Every structure is written in C-alpha cells, then in structure tokens.
Amino acid sequence: MRNPLHSAKLEGGRVLIGFDPGRDKCGIAVVQVLPQRELKVLHREVIPSSAALSRLQALRQQFQAEQVILGNQTTAQAWKSQLESILPPQQIVLVDERHSSQEARQRYWDFYPPRGWQRLLPKGMRVPAKAYDDLVALILVERYCRGRDTAEPT
C-alpha cells in the first residue's frame, strides 16, 4: 500500500522545506501549510552536511516542495550558493535564525518528554539526548509562515 505522504501531489496546501545548515550536520523539516496557516510536519531529520544537497533534492521531489526556507546566520551564504546550483534563486528564502537553537532546545522536551530522574531537573539544566537541528528547521518554517522575521527570496 502506498503511503499518502509520498503521493505526487499533497492535498490541502503548499509544502515548504526548512533547512538549518551547519558545518557538520544539517536539520531538515518538510512542512505542509494548511488553510488558516496551520502547519503539518511531514518529515524531520538531522543529516551529515555532506549529504544535505542530495537529500534536499530528493525530499523536494518526493513532496513537491515549493520553497526551501534557510536560516541566515552561521554558514548561510556558503549554503545559499550551493543551493543555487540545484534550485532557482526565487525558491530559496532566508529567514532570521537568531535564537532559534535556544528555542529548539526548549521545544525538544515537548517532542521527547524527559523520563526517570531527568523529569526532576529544571528544563534549562536538561541535556538533549540527540541533535535537534530538525527542530530548528521547523522553527524557521514557522517564522516564515508567521512573517515574524525578515524573509525574502534571495
């Protein structure tokens, strides 16, 4: 049986890919924008930077994504140049990613509630068990959709 998320055309809204680039690893979130700007997460992952371009291309084709939402800080300009080799410039949107890592670290515990003795620790003292760059990518898409931060096609 075919997975409905993998169909050529998703019903109900446009699809965006959030991309949090890094030197060693990158976060990716594929998000469908539904009516009333409700967001539905279709896919999230953290991958090695060396695999990012091919993975973005595959996900863009799989989900028929319209745009890639890219964080504008750490390694953004280098990644933007690389993305322009596989995407038209108007499909790449830069979003202010300041403080998105801190926000993602806080949100990590919503996705992965602490267990055992970690429940007793204050949120700020807990250490996530795995990378959360995919949550940063999700936050970039949320910021773009809210229009809260500067988001301009490159």
Residue pairs with C-beta under 8 A, 6 or more apart in sequence:
5 42
5 43
5 63
6 62
8 64
9 64
10 32
10 42
10 63
10 64
12 32
12 34
12 35
13 32
13 33
13 34
13 35
13 40
14 32
14 33
14 66
15 30
15 31
15 32
15 33
15 42
15 63
15 64
15 65
15 66
16 30
16 31
16 32
16 33
16 65
16 66
16 67
16 68
16 69
16 141
16 144
16 145
17 28
17 29
17 30
17 31
17 56
17 59
17 60
17 63
17 65
17 67
17 68
17 69
17 137
17 141
18 27
18 28
18 29
18 30
18 31
18 68
18 69
18 136
18 137
18 138
18 139
18 140
18 141
18 144
19 26
19 27
19 28
19 52
19 56
19 68
19 69
19 70
19 71
19 79
19 83
19 137
19 140
20 26
20 27
20 28
20 71
20 97
20 100
20 133
20 134
20 136
20 137
20 140
21 49
21 52
21 70
21 71
21 74
21 75
21 76
21 78
21 79
22 49
22 74
22 75
22 133
23 49
23 74
23 75
24 48
24 49
25 46
25 47
25 48
25 49
25 131
25 133
26 46
26 47
26 48
26 49
26 52
26 133
27 44
27 45
27 46
27 131
27 132
27 133
27 134
27 135
27 136
27 137
28 43
28 44
28 45
28 46
28 47
28 52
28 55
28 56
28 59
28 134
28 137
29 41
29 43
29 44
29 134
29 135
29 137
29 138
29 140
29 141
30 41
30 42
30 43
30 44
30 59
30 63
30 65
31 39
31 40
31 41
31 42
31 138
31 141
32 39
32 40
32 42
33 39
33 145
34 40
37 145
37 146
39 141
39 142
39 145
41 138
42 63
43 59
43 63
44 134
44 135
44 137
44 138
45 55
45 134
46 130
46 131
46 132
46 133
46 134
47 55
52 79
53 82
53 83
53 85
53 86
56 68
56 83
56 86
57 86
59 65
60 68
60 87
66 91
67 91
67 92
67 93
68 83
68 87
68 91
68 92
68 93
69 93
69 95
69 137
69 140
69 141
69 144
69 151
70 76
70 79
70 80
70 83
70 92
70 93
70 94
70 95
70 140
71 94
71 95
71 97
71 100
71 136
71 137
71 140
72 94
72 95
72 96
72 97
73 97
73 98
76 94
76 97
80 92
80 94
80 154
83 92
84 92
84 154
89 153
89 154
90 153
90 154
91 153
92 153
92 154
93 144
93 151
93 152
93 153
93 154
94 150
94 151
94 152
94 154
95 140
95 143
95 144
95 149
95 150
95 151
96 143
96 149
96 150
96 151
97 136
97 140
100 136
100 139
100 140
100 143
101 136
103 136
103 139
104 132
104 133
104 135
104 136
104 138
104 139
105 128
105 132
106 123
107 132
107 135
107 139
108 128
108 132
108 135
109 123
109 126
111 135
112 128
112 129
113 119
114 121
114 126
118 126
143 149
143 151
144 151
